[in-house]
Every structure is written in structure tokens, then in C-alpha cells.
Amino acid sequence: MQRTKQFCAELTAELLPCAEKELAAYALAVQEVFGCDESRQSIEDWIEEIEGMDWPSERAIPDWRLLSIAAAVRLARRVNVKTRKSETVVIPSYEVVIKPLQ
């Protein structure tokens, strides 16, 4: 039992800094484009994705970017629902027109 706890502690210490960096980068990108409210919700989405993740066996390092992609899909769906009527969304450096699917 003690060995298992030690293994978990070592694995957490190894994985946590990479996960924190990925989450921070994702949250900052969302905040720059969509603002603080969407950033907060996207952080919650990212954490929910990590909770439901299939963890790799042994010492394999998870692909944190996949969590960001999954959270971005949720963000896209949420933003799409808010802009169903072909509104213009201004993103720094570009202008994107989101049109409803037909």
C-alpha cells in the first residue's frame, strides 16, 4: 500500500507541471479571444475532461493537448449556440462570421 501511494505521489509530481502549463496556455488563449467568463467556463470544461480521461498505463505521459481540444469543442458549441443568428464575432486579428448550419 505504501509503495502504491509513493508511486502515485511521484507520478503526480511528474505530470502536474505539464498539465498546469497546458491549462494556463489554453485559459489565456480563451480569455484573449472570448473574455473572462468564457475562460472560467473553459477551465471548468478542461477539468471535467481530465476527470473523465482514460489514464495511460505505467509511466506514459498523457497528451494534455487532447484535453484542451476537448474543452475547445465544448467552447465552440457554447459560442455557436450564443451566435446562432449569423452574428459577427470579432477575434483579434480577424473577423469571423458564424452562420447557422443548414
N, CA, C and O atoms as a printed pandas DataFrame, in Angstrom:
     atom_number atom_name residue_name chain_id  residue_number  x_coord  y_coord  z_coord
0              1         N          MET        A               1    0.819   -1.196    0.000
1              2        CA          MET        A               1    0.000    0.000    0.000
2              3         C          MET        A               1    0.865    1.262    0.000
3              4         O          MET        A               1    0.600    2.210   -0.739
4              5         N          GLN        A               2    1.900    1.259    0.839
5              6        CA          GLN        A               2    2.800    2.409    0.906
6              7         C          GLN        A               2    3.490    2.633   -0.441
7              8         O          GLN        A               2    3.695    3.771   -0.864
8              9         N          ARG        A               3    3.840    1.541   -1.103
9             10        CA          ARG        A               3    4.510    1.645   -2.409
10            11         C          ARG        A               3    3.582    2.281   -3.457
11            12         O          ARG        A               3    4.019    3.083   -4.283
12            13         N          THR        A               4    2.324    1.916   -3.410
13            14        CA          THR        A               4    1.347    2.485   -4.334
14            15         C          THR        A               4    1.187    3.980   -4.100
15            16         O          THR        A               4    1.136    4.756   -5.054
16            17         N          LYS        A               5    1.109    4.389   -2.831
17            18        CA          LYS        A               5    0.986    5.808   -2.519
18            19         C          LYS        A               5    2.206    6.586   -3.001
19            20         O          LYS        A               5    2.082    7.695   -3.521
20            21         N          GLN        A               6    3.375    5.997   -2.822
21            22        CA          GLN        A               6    4.604    6.658   -3.253
22            23         C          GLN        A               6    4.627    6.785   -4.775
23            24         O          GLN        A               6    5.017    7.822   -5.312
24            25         N          PHE        A               7    4.208    5.726   -5.463
25            26        CA          PHE        A               7    4.157    5.762   -6.919
26            27         C          PHE        A               7    3.209    6.863   -7.391
27            28         O          PHE        A               7    3.536    7.609   -8.314
28            29         N          CYS        A               8    2.038    6.968   -6.764
29            30        CA          CYS        A               8    1.060    7.993   -7.140
30            31         C          CYS        A               8    1.619    9.391   -6.892
31            32         O          CYS        A               8    1.429   10.289   -7.712
32            33         N          ALA        A               9    2.300    9.579   -5.780
33            34        CA          ALA        A               9    2.884   10.881   -5.465
34            35         C          ALA        A               9    3.960   11.255   -6.477
35            36         O          ALA        A               9    4.031   12.403   -6.916
36            37         N          GLU        A              10    4.789   10.298   -6.844
37            38        CA          GLU        A              10    5.843   10.550   -7.836
38            39         C          GLU        A              10    5.240   10.878   -9.199
39            40         O          GLU        A              10    5.683   11.805   -9.878
40            41         N          LEU        A              11    4.242   10.124   -9.585
41            42        CA          LEU        A              11    3.589   10.344  -10.876
42            43         C          LEU        A              11    2.914   11.715  -10.914
43            44         O          LEU        A              11    2.992   12.421  -11.919
44            45         N          THR        A              12    2.258   12.085   -9.830
45            46        CA          THR        A              12    1.610   13.389   -9.759
46            47         C          THR        A              12    2.633   14.509   -9.861
47            48         O          THR        A              12    2.421   15.483  -10.583
48            49         N          ALA        A              13    3.727   14.377   -9.150
49            50        CA          ALA        A              13    4.779   15.400   -9.186
50            51         C          ALA        A              13    5.365   15.540  -10.581
51            52         O          ALA        A              13    5.789   16.625  -10.978
52            53         N          GLU        A              14    5.387   14.453  -11.316
53            54        CA          GLU        A              14    5.929   14.467  -12.679
54            55         C          GLU        A              14    4.941   15.069  -13.675
55            56         O          GLU        A              14    5.344   15.800  -14.580
56            57         N          LEU        A              15    3.655   14.772  -13.518
57            58        CA          LEU        A              15    2.657   15.167  -14.505
58            59         C          LEU        A              15    2.043   16.536  -14.271
59            60         O          LEU        A              15    1.673   17.220  -15.225
60            61         N          LEU        A              16    1.933   16.938  -13.028
61            62        CA          LEU        A              16    1.223   18.165  -12.704
62            63         C          LEU        A              16    1.790   19.421  -13.363
63            64         O          LEU        A              16    1.006   20.216  -13.881
64            65         N          PRO        A              17    3.099   19.645  -13.374
65            66        CA          PRO        A              17    3.605   20.866  -14.021
66            67         C          PRO        A              17    3.242   20.973  -15.503
67            68         O          PRO        A              17    2.934   22.062  -15.986
68            69         N          CYS        A              18    3.275   19.863  -16.218
69            70        CA          CYS        A              18    2.910   19.888  -17.647
70            71         C          CYS        A              18    1.425   20.195  -17.822
71            72         O          CYS        A              18    1.044   20.959  -18.708
72            73         N          ALA        A              19    0.597   19.603  -16.981
73            74        CA          ALA        A              19   -0.842   19.856  -17.058
74            75         C          ALA        A              19   -1.144   21.310  -16.737
75            76         O          ALA        A              19   -1.971   21.935  -17.401
76            77         N          GLU        A              20   -0.484   21.851  -15.731
77            78        CA          GLU        A              20   -0.688   23.255  -15.367
78            79         C          GLU        A              20   -0.312   24.194  -16.511
79            80         O          GLU        A              20   -1.021   25.163  -16.780
80            81         N          LYS        A              21    0.783   23.911  -17.174
81            82        CA          LYS        A              21    1.211   24.754  -18.298
82            83         C          LYS        A              21    0.193   24.705  -19.433
83            84         O          LYS        A              21   -0.147   25.737  -20.011
84            85         N          GLU        A              22   -0.284   23.527  -19.744
85            86        CA          GLU        A              22   -1.263   23.387  -20.829
86            87         C          GLU        A              22   -2.557   24.111  -20.480
87            88         O          GLU        A              22   -3.108   24.833  -21.311
88            89         N          LEU        A              23   -3.044   23.923  -19.259
89            90        CA          LEU        A              23   -4.277   24.585  -18.847
90            91         C          LEU        A              23   -4.113   26.101  -18.846
91            92         O          LEU        A              23   -5.007   26.820  -19.291
92            93         N          ALA        A              24   -2.994   26.583  -18.356
93            94        CA          ALA        A              24   -2.747   28.033  -18.327
94            95         C          ALA        A              24   -2.717   28.614  -19.741
95            96         O          ALA        A              24   -3.291   29.673  -19.992
96            97         N          ALA        A              25   -2.059   27.932  -20.649
97            98        CA          ALA        A              25   -1.982   28.413  -22.033
98            99         C          ALA        A              25   -3.371   28.422  -22.676
99           100         O          ALA        A              25   -3.734   29.373  -23.368
100          101         N          TYR        A              26   -4.132   27.372  -22.447
101          102        CA          TYR        A              26   -5.478   27.281  -23.006
102          103         C          TYR        A              26   -6.374   28.385  -22.436
103          104         O          TYR        A              26   -7.079   29.066  -23.181
104          105         N          ALA        A              27   -6.341   28.555  -21.108
105          106        CA          ALA        A              27   -7.190   29.553  -20.458
106          107         C          ALA        A              27   -6.842   30.962  -20.936
107          108         O          ALA        A              27   -7.739   31.777  -21.157
108          109         N          LEU        A              28   -5.576   31.252  -21.094
109          110        CA          LEU        A              28   -5.153   32.573  -21.563
110          111         C          LEU        A              28   -5.636   32.826  -22.991
111          112         O          LEU        A              28   -6.108   33.918  -23.309
112          113         N          ALA        A              29   -5.516   31.817  -23.840
113          114        CA          ALA        A              29   -5.975   31.966  -25.227
114          115         C          ALA        A              29   -7.479   32.220  -25.276
115          116         O          ALA        A              29   -7.941   33.082  -26.024
116          117         N          VAL        A              30   -8.237   31.478  -24.485
117          118        CA          VAL        A              30   -9.691   31.683  -24.463
118          119         C          VAL        A              30  -10.021   33.067  -23.926
119          120         O          VAL        A              30  -10.909   33.739  -24.451
120          121         N          GLN        A              31   -9.319   33.498  -22.889
121          122        CA          GLN        A              31   -9.577   34.818  -22.317
122          123         C          GLN        A              31   -9.286   35.924  -23.321
123          124         O          GLN        A              31  -10.049   36.886  -23.413
124          125         N          GLU        A              32   -8.211   35.806  -24.065
125          126        CA          GLU        A              32   -7.857   36.834  -25.050
126          127         C          GLU        A              32   -8.906   36.959  -26.146
127          128         O          GLU        A              32   -9.161   38.053  -26.649
128          129         N          VAL        A              33   -9.506   35.847  -26.509
129          130        CA          VAL        A              33  -10.467   35.868  -27.615
130          131         C          VAL        A              33  -11.899   36.091  -27.142
131          132         O          VAL        A              33  -12.639   36.861  -27.754
132          133         N          PHE        A              34  -12.296   35.424  -26.057
133          134        CA          PHE        A              34  -13.704   35.430  -25.645
134          135         C          PHE        A              34  -13.989   36.104  -24.309
135          136         O          PHE        A              34  -15.154   36.295  -23.961
136          137         N          GLY        A              35  -12.963   36.466  -23.556
137          138        CA          GLY        A              35  -13.174   37.149  -22.287
138          139         C          GLY        A              35  -13.116   36.233  -21.076
139          140         O          GLY        A              35  -12.978   35.015  -21.183
140          141         N          CYS        A              36  -13.227   36.871  -19.922
141          142        CA          CYS        A              36  -13.053   36.172  -18.639
142          143         C          CYS        A              36  -14.126   35.122  -18.363
143          144         O          CYS        A              36  -13.819   34.034  -17.876
144          145         N          ASP        A              37  -15.382   35.440  -18.672
145          146        CA          ASP        A              37  -16.449   34.489  -18.365
146          147         C          ASP        A              37  -16.263   33.180  -19.122
147          148         O          ASP        A              37  -16.371   32.103  -18.535
148          149         N          GLU        A              38  -15.987   33.264  -20.410
149          150        CA          GLU        A              38  -15.770   32.049  -21.199
150          151         C          GLU        A              38  -14.494   31.335  -20.745
151          152         O          GLU        A              38  -14.419   30.107  -20.779
152          153         N          SER        A              39  -13.504   32.102  -20.325
153          154        CA          SER        A              39  -12.269   31.489  -19.847
154          155         C          SER        A              39  -12.533   30.663  -18.593
155          156         O          SER        A              39  -12.057   29.534  -18.470
156          157         N          ARG        A              40  -13.296   31.236  -17.666
157          158        CA          ARG        A              40  -13.637   30.490  -16.440
158          159         C          ARG        A              40  -14.388   29.202  -16.771
159          160         O          ARG        A              40  -14.078   28.138  -16.234
160          161         N          GLN        A              41  -15.368   29.305  -17.653
161          162        CA          GLN        A              41  -16.142   28.123  -18.020
162          163         C          GLN        A              41  -15.261   27.110  -18.743
163          164         O          GLN        A              41  -15.416   25.904  -18.551
164          165         N          SER        A              42  -14.348   27.585  -19.562
165          166        CA          SER        A              42  -13.451   26.682  -20.287
166          167         C          SER        A              42  -12.494   25.956  -19.348
167          168         O          SER        A              42  -12.139   24.802  -19.588
168          169         N          ILE        A              43  -12.076   26.630  -18.282
169          170        CA          ILE        A              43  -11.240   25.967  -17.275
170          171         C          ILE        A              43  -12.031   24.840  -16.622
171          172         O          ILE        A              43  -11.507   23.745  -16.421
172          173         N          GLU        A              44  -13.283   25.106  -16.294
173          174        CA          GLU        A              44  -14.137   24.055  -15.719
174          175         C          GLU        A              44  -14.305   22.896  -16.703
175          176         O          GLU        A              44  -14.257   21.732  -16.307
176          177         N          ASP        A              45  -14.499   23.216  -17.980
177          178        CA          ASP        A              45  -14.613   22.168  -19.002
178          179         C          ASP        A              45  -13.340   21.326  -19.050
179          180         O          ASP        A              45  -13.409   20.099  -19.123
180          181         N          TRP        A              46  -12.178   21.980  -19.009
181          182        CA          TRP        A              46  -10.890   21.299  -19.078
182          183         C          TRP        A              46  -10.746   20.349  -17.901
183          184         O          TRP        A              46  -10.303   19.212  -18.062
184          185         N          ILE        A              47  -11.124   20.820  -16.713
185          186        CA          ILE        A              47  -11.027   19.979  -15.513
186          187         C          ILE        A              47  -11.998   18.812  -15.594
187          188         O          ILE        A              47  -11.658   17.701  -15.187
188          189         N          GLU        A              48  -13.188   19.039  -16.105
189          190        CA          GLU        A              48  -14.135   17.927  -16.283
190          191         C          GLU        A              48  -13.579   16.893  -17.262
191          192         O          GLU        A              48  -13.760   15.690  -17.075
192          193         N          GLU        A              49  -12.907   17.368  -18.297
193          194        CA          GLU        A              49  -12.306   16.442  -19.257
194          195         C          GLU        A              49  -11.197   15.606  -18.603
195          196         O          GLU        A              49  -11.066   14.415  -18.884
196          197         N          ILE        A              50  -10.412   16.230  -17.743
197          198        CA          ILE        A              50   -9.333   15.481  -17.084
198          199         C          ILE        A              50   -9.916   14.433  -16.135
199          200         O          ILE        A              50   -9.360   13.346  -15.977
200          201         N          GLU        A              51  -11.040   14.773  -15.508
201          202        CA          GLU        A              51  -11.683   13.819  -14.600
202          203         C          GLU        A              51  -12.211   12.598  -15.345
203          204         O          GLU        A              51  -12.230   11.497  -14.796
204          205         N          GLY        A              52  -12.636   12.786  -16.578
205          206        CA          GLY        A              52  -13.181   11.682  -17.356
206          207         C          GLY        A              52  -12.175   11.002  -18.270
207          208         O          GLY        A              52  -12.532   10.120  -19.051
208          209         N          MET        A              53  -10.922   11.412  -18.171
209          210        CA          MET        A              53   -9.884   10.910  -19.069
210          211         C          MET        A              53   -9.498    9.466  -18.766
211          212         O          MET        A              53   -9.482    9.048  -17.609
212          213         N          ASP        A              54   -9.189    8.715  -19.811
213          214        CA          ASP        A              54   -8.619    7.382  -19.660
214          215         C          ASP        A              54   -7.127    7.566  -19.458
215          216         O          ASP        A              54   -6.411    7.960  -20.379
216          217         N          TRP        A              55   -6.661    7.281  -18.250
217          218        CA          TRP        A              55   -5.251    7.493  -17.934
218          219         C          TRP        A              55   -4.385    6.426  -18.579
219          220         O          TRP        A              55   -4.754    5.252  -18.588
220          221         N          PRO        A              56   -3.242    6.817  -19.117
221          222        CA          PRO        A              56   -2.328    5.838  -19.708
222          223         C          PRO        A              56   -1.753    4.937  -18.618
223          224         O          PRO        A              56   -1.662    5.323  -17.452
224          225         N          SER        A              57   -1.380    3.770  -19.012
225          226        CA          SER        A              57   -0.819    2.831  -18.050
226          227         C          SER        A              57    0.655    3.123  -17.803
227          228         O          SER        A              57    1.322    3.799  -18.587
228          229         N          GLU        A              58    1.130    2.597  -16.702
229          230        CA          GLU        A              58    2.544    2.735  -16.318
230          231         C          GLU        A              58    2.957    4.196  -16.247
231          232         O          GLU        A              58    2.254    5.016  -15.657
232          233         N          ARG        A              59    4.082    4.520  -16.840
233          234        CA          ARG        A              59    4.643    5.873  -16.746
234          235         C          ARG        A              59    4.395    6.701  -18.010
235          236         O          ARG        A              59    5.049    7.723  -18.217
236          237         N          ALA        A              60    3.474    6.274  -18.838
237          238        CA          ALA        A              60    3.187    7.046  -20.046
238          239         C          ALA        A              60    2.630    8.414  -19.662
239          240         O          ALA        A              60    1.840    8.526  -18.725
240          241         N          ILE        A              61    3.034    9.433  -20.372
241          242        CA          ILE        A              61    2.587   10.796  -20.098
242          243         C          ILE        A              61    1.353   11.087  -20.947
243          244         O          ILE        A              61    1.375   10.894  -22.163
244          245         N          PRO        A              62    0.280   11.548  -20.311
245          246        CA          PRO        A              62   -0.933   11.863  -21.077
246          247         C          PRO        A              62   -0.683   13.003  -22.058
247          248         O          PRO        A              62    0.201   13.833  -21.849
248          249         N          ASP        A              63   -1.451   13.032  -23.101
249          250        CA          ASP        A              63   -1.372   14.125  -24.065
250          251         C          ASP        A              63   -2.341   15.210  -23.597
251          252         O          ASP        A              63   -3.537   15.153  -23.880
252          253         N          TRP        A              64   -1.810   16.192  -22.881
253          254        CA          TRP        A              64   -2.627   17.256  -22.312
254          255         C          TRP        A              64   -3.318   18.064  -23.400
255          256         O          TRP        A              64   -4.390   18.625  -23.173
256          257         N          ARG        A              65   -2.718   18.125  -24.563
257          258        CA          ARG        A              65   -3.306   18.902  -25.658
258          259         C          ARG        A              65   -4.675   18.344  -26.037
259          260         O          ARG        A              65   -5.561   19.093  -26.449
260          261         N          LEU        A              66   -4.848   17.031  -25.898
261          262        CA          LEU        A              66   -6.150   16.437  -26.210
262          263         C          LEU        A              66   -7.238   16.960  -25.279
263          264         O          LEU        A              66   -8.388   17.114  -25.690
264          265         N          LEU        A              67   -6.879   17.233  -24.024
265          266        CA          LEU        A              67   -7.847   17.815  -23.094
266          267         C          LEU        A              67   -8.235   19.221  -23.544
267          268         O          LEU        A              67   -9.401   19.611  -23.476
268          269         N          SER        A              68   -7.245   19.966  -24.000
269          270        CA          SER        A              68   -7.527   21.320  -24.485
270          271         C          SER        A              68   -8.421   21.283  -25.718
271          272         O          SER        A              68   -9.308   22.122  -25.876
272          273         N          ILE        A              69   -8.188   20.323  -26.573
273          274        CA          ILE        A              69   -9.024   20.180  -27.767
274          275         C          ILE        A              69  -10.452   19.832  -27.384
275          276         O          ILE        A              69  -11.399   20.398  -27.928
276          277         N          ALA        A              70  -10.610   18.907  -26.452
277          278        CA          ALA        A              70  -11.950   18.523  -25.997
278          279         C          ALA        A              70  -12.662   19.714  -25.346
279          280         O          ALA        A              70  -13.852   19.928  -25.577
280          281         N          ALA        A              71  -11.940   20.481  -24.539
281          282        CA          ALA        A              71  -12.532   21.669  -23.914
282          283         C          ALA        A              71  -12.861   22.718  -24.982
283          284         O          ALA        A              71  -13.864   23.422  -24.867
284          285         N          ALA        A              72  -12.034   22.825  -26.004
285          286        CA          ALA        A              72  -12.288   23.783  -27.088
286          287         C          ALA        A              72  -13.534   23.398  -27.878
287          288         O          ALA        A              72  -14.263   24.269  -28.352
288          289         N          VAL        A              73  -13.777   22.120  -28.019
289          290        CA          VAL        A              73  -15.007   21.661  -28.689
290          291         C          VAL        A              73  -16.221   22.120  -27.887
291          292         O          VAL        A              73  -17.204   22.595  -28.456
292          293         N          ARG        A              74  -16.152   21.976  -26.562
293          294        CA          ARG        A              74  -17.249   22.453  -25.725
294          295         C          ARG        A              74  -17.429   23.960  -25.882
295          296         O          ARG        A              74  -18.552   24.452  -25.992
296          297         N          LEU        A              75  -16.315   24.685  -25.890
297          298        CA          LEU        A              75  -16.357   26.139  -26.065
298          299         C          LEU        A              75  -17.005   26.497  -27.399
299          300         O          LEU        A              75  -17.859   27.382  -27.461
300          301         N          ALA        A              76  -16.606   25.820  -28.448
301          302        CA          ALA        A              76  -17.159   26.100  -29.774
302          303         C          ALA        A              76  -18.666   25.867  -29.799
303          304         O          ALA        A              76  -19.412   26.655  -30.380
304          305         N          ARG        A              77  -19.106   24.792  -29.173
305          306        CA          ARG        A              77  -20.545   24.533  -29.122
306          307         C          ARG        A              77  -21.276   25.622  -28.341
307          308         O          ARG        A              77  -22.349   26.071  -28.743
308          309         N          ARG        A              78  -20.690   26.038  -27.230
309          310        CA          ARG        A              78  -21.309   27.061  -26.396
310          311         C          ARG        A              78  -21.377   28.396  -27.155
311          312         O          ARG        A              78  -22.414   29.058  -27.152
312          313         N          VAL        A              79  -20.298   28.779  -27.788
313          314        CA          VAL        A              79  -20.255   30.032  -28.535
314          315         C          VAL        A              79  -21.193   29.964  -29.733
315          316         O          VAL        A              79  -21.856   30.947  -30.062
316          317         N          ASN        A              80  -21.250   28.816  -30.379
317          318        CA          ASN        A              80  -22.133   28.642  -31.535
318          319         C          ASN        A              80  -23.591   28.812  -31.132
319          320         O          ASN        A              80  -24.371   29.405  -31.876
320          321         N          VAL        A              81  -23.965   28.304  -29.978
321          322        CA          VAL        A              81  -25.341   28.456  -29.505
322          323         C          VAL        A              81  -25.658   29.930  -29.274
323          324         O          VAL        A              81  -26.770   30.378  -29.556
324          325         N          LYS        A              82  -24.691   30.680  -28.766
325          326        CA          LYS        A              82  -24.900   32.105  -28.494
326          327         C          LYS        A              82  -24.957   32.933  -29.770
327          328         O          LYS        A              82  -25.502   34.037  -29.761
328          329         N          THR        A              83  -24.409   32.424  -30.861
329          330        CA          THR        A              83  -24.340   33.215  -32.095
330          331         C          THR        A              83  -25.076   32.542  -33.244
331          332         O          THR        A              83  -24.609   32.590  -34.381
332          333         N          ARG        A              84  -26.188   31.931  -32.980
333          334        CA          ARG        A              84  -26.938   31.191  -33.996
334          335         C          ARG        A              84  -27.442   32.052  -35.153
335          336         O          ARG        A              84  -27.626   31.541  -36.257
336          337         N          LYS        A              85  -27.665   33.320  -34.931
337          338        CA          LYS        A              85  -28.305   34.146  -35.953
338          339         C          LYS        A              85  -27.306   34.908  -36.798
339          340         O          LYS        A              85  -27.511   36.085  -37.096
340          341         N          SER        A              86  -26.232   34.254  -37.182
341          342        CA          SER        A              86  -25.259   34.820  -38.109
342          343         C          SER        A              86  -24.684   36.142  -37.623
343          344         O          SER        A              86  -24.549   37.091  -38.395
344          345         N          GLU        A              87  -24.346   36.199  -36.344
345          346        CA          GLU        A              87  -23.730   37.394  -35.789
346          347         C          GLU        A              87  -22.243   37.395  -36.126
347          348         O          GLU        A              87  -21.664   36.351  -36.425
348          349         N          THR        A              88  -21.644   38.555  -36.075
349          350        CA          THR        A              88  -20.217   38.666  -36.304
350          351         C          THR        A              88  -19.497   38.575  -34.971
351          352         O          THR        A              88  -19.842   39.275  -34.019
352          353         N          VAL        A              89  -18.509   37.719  -34.910
353          354        CA          VAL        A              89  -17.681   37.572  -33.724
354          355         C          VAL        A              89  -16.323   38.155  -34.064
355          356         O          VAL        A              89  -15.680   37.714  -35.016
356          357         N          VAL        A              90  -15.880   39.135  -33.302
357          358        CA          VAL        A              90  -14.596   39.759  -33.574
358          359         C          VAL        A              90  -13.528   39.067  -32.745
359          360         O          VAL        A              90  -13.587   39.043  -31.516
360          361         N          ILE        A              91  -12.562   38.512  -33.437
361          362        CA          ILE        A              91  -11.422   37.844  -32.824
362          363         C          ILE        A              91  -10.208   38.674  -33.195
363          364         O          ILE        A              91  -10.049   39.053  -34.355
364          365         N          PRO        A              92   -9.343   38.964  -32.218
365          366        CA          PRO        A              92   -8.171   39.777  -32.550
366          367         C          PRO        A              92   -7.481   39.274  -33.814
367          368         O          PRO        A              92   -7.224   38.079  -33.954
368          369         N          SER        A              93   -7.196   40.156  -34.695
369          370        CA          SER        A              93   -6.527   39.910  -35.969
370          371         C          SER        A              93   -7.455   39.416  -37.068
371          372         O          SER        A              93   -7.079   39.486  -38.238
372          373         N          TYR        A              94   -8.649   38.918  -36.753
373          374        CA          TYR        A              94   -9.562   38.515  -37.811
374          375         C          TYR        A              94  -10.997   38.789  -37.418
375          376         O          TYR        A              94  -11.318   39.053  -36.259
376          377         N          GLU        A              95  -11.835   38.716  -38.415
377          378        CA          GLU        A              95  -13.265   38.837  -38.180
378          379         C          GLU        A              95  -13.903   37.561  -38.731
379          380         O          GLU        A              95  -13.676   37.176  -39.878
380          381         N          VAL        A              96  -14.692   36.930  -37.897
381          382        CA          VAL        A              96  -15.281   35.652  -38.288
382          383         C          VAL        A              96  -16.797   35.797  -38.271
383          384         O          VAL        A              96  -17.362   36.297  -37.298
384          385         N          VAL        A              97  -17.451   35.368  -39.330
385          386        CA          VAL        A              97  -18.903   35.354  -39.366
386          387         C          VAL        A              97  -19.342   33.931  -39.139
387          388         O          VAL        A              97  -18.986   33.031  -39.900
388          389         N          ILE        A              98  -20.117   33.727  -38.093
389          390        CA          ILE        A              98  -20.593   32.389  -37.770
390          391         C          ILE        A              98  -22.024   32.286  -38.273
391          392         O          ILE        A              98  -22.902   33.039  -37.853
392          393         N          LYS        A              99  -22.243   31.343  -39.177
393          394        CA          LYS        A              99  -23.572   31.156  -39.746
394          395         C          LYS        A              99  -24.147   29.848  -39.244
395          396         O          LYS        A              99  -23.407   28.882  -39.056
396          397         N          PRO        A             100  -25.455   29.796  -39.024
397          398        CA          PRO        A             100  -26.085   28.559  -38.568
398          399         C          PRO        A             100  -25.970   27.466  -39.635
399          400         O          PRO        A             100  -25.983   27.738  -40.835
400          401         N          LEU        A             101  -25.858   26.233  -39.165
401          402        CA          LEU        A             101  -25.829   25.100  -40.090
402          403         C          LEU        A             101  -27.191   24.939  -40.720
403          404         O          LEU        A             101  -28.218   25.181  -40.085
404          405         N          GLN        A             102  -27.193   24.529  -41.973
405          406        CA          GLN        A             102  -28.479   24.365  -42.651
406          407         C          GLN        A             102  -28.811   22.905  -42.834
407          408         O          GLN        A             102  -29.860   22.575  -43.388
